[in-house]
Amino acid sequence: MTEHTPTDEITGDGGRGAGTAPGRGRVPPDWNPRGPSVRRDPVAAYDALRERCPVAHGPDGAWTLLSHADVQRAALDHETYANAVSRHLQVPNGLDGPTHTAYRAVVDRYFTRERVEAVAPVVEQVARDLVAQLEVPGRVDAVEIGSLFAVRAQSAWLGWPAEVEGSLLRWVRDNHAATRSRDRERTAEVAHRFDMIVRSLIDARRRAGEDATDDVTTELLRERVDGRLLTDEEIVSILRNWTGGDLGSMALCTGVVLTYLADHPDLQARLRAGVPDRELDAVLDEILRIDDPFVSNRRTATDAVTIRGRHVAAGDLVLLSWTAANRDPRVFGDPDAFDPEGNAPYNLVWGIGKHVCPGRPLATTELRVLTRAVLDAAVVEPDPDHPRRRALPPLGGYAHAPVRLRARELRAST
């Protein structure tokens, strides 16, 4: 896209208040979130910005919070920072107050420990079937593996037919491209296409009536809020949040995790030797903290607030930079140091507060079983002949993450 400013270097005064641009009556931008240095190395760019300008004003008027303390404070302050930032219905993400509480109660019922444990064998089989189709030895793109697994795992969980796989995979690709483009018409078209996929599945169940397949999607059609059934718009929004969000997220997470394990063979070997689920989950969370693919979430300031001397007006858009906060040396010391247990209490990968990711239990289970399936089948190594390519903002992680799979050397039993 076109650059908003001639350079993406930080132009503000490090968070002491930028003042007003001469003759314009507004705060000048401190950085360009889409500029050259961010595109070259987003993680390094966010690290540098956090240290020099932890409350940064962008060319679009949005404020980005980059320190762990500021991000955590804003995420927990549900009165000053509202989640209602979109023109479109977003259940439950874009809701606040009692309305959010009511819808969140519905959503949370689908991610209880019992329900996730019940679906775990299903997604585990999906992972093993997928990995069994990979060529070993061979080269694969970790992001593509994650995307394909996410589509199949989510379809199995929701009870969606295999015929939608191709449509969903195309949607994941096109949605990432549309998100990067920031073209509203393009983004709206991609969102509409996803809605049509979901509505066709809902309509089929409504036509079937009592004979509809007994699955999560059918169950959702029978949910009530305030004594009434959910509307089709609300159901589509929930399924868009579950599926649309998870498909792209799982692909990005898989790219980050498998490349990290490829670069750290000792850790890979330890995991392959066998660790409890809880320990593996902590390892995965720490890898994602170090290179967080969930870049940011939006909030709207409901009242004027001053943050580190920067004056945020009521109605201003505020971005919580999870990627930068999760690497704040004031909390984590060396942000690249691997310490799952020590860093766990401060890890913000899945968010914090009442808007914490509701699907975390299922997403963690999916990532765990996929990681186990890959490590059981092969040794993951870097691919020196095919360079990795970072995802462009506002996405995180990798757009392409090539790795090599090598056959494991199995020891003969004695």
Order of alpha helices (4+ residues) and beta strands (2+ residues): alpha-alpha-beta-beta-alpha-beta-alpha-alpha-beta-alpha-alpha-alpha-alpha-beta-beta-alpha-alpha-alpha-alpha-beta-beta-beta-beta-alpha-alpha-alpha-alpha-beta-beta-beta-beta
